[in-house]
Amino acid sequence: MNSENLSEFAKRYAKAWCSHDPANVASFFAENGLLTVNNDAPAVGRAAIAAIARGFMDDFLDMTVTFDKLEPRADRIAFHWTLTGTYAGTGNHVRISGYELWKIDNAGLIAESSGHFDAAEYERQRNGASF
């Protein structure tokens, strides 16, 4: 996939997160794709990936994910994003940035994604906890 196609893919992927349709997010992954968030156990397959997306969507009914930039890294591509929204559990506004490190397969889908963001800062913003 060339850089222009990757950029369009990334824009559509961010919009999928904003759609509040977990299956839409999962459709960007290979059938047996893998998603890991902050070194948690990996979600394998579209149903498991949709469940991860659903969790974020349920937590942030007004969630917006923006595509910030792409960054090549060896045989992977880093998709940088920013999530903003109101956490349903506390009503706190959250703004957190992070990235997913993608391995794209031959069909142009995400075979592996390793997501990273500052979990302590995320928790602080969601719950108002002081660290």
Order of alpha helices (4+ residues) and beta strands (2+ residues): alpha-alpha-beta-beta-alpha-beta-beta-beta-beta-alpha
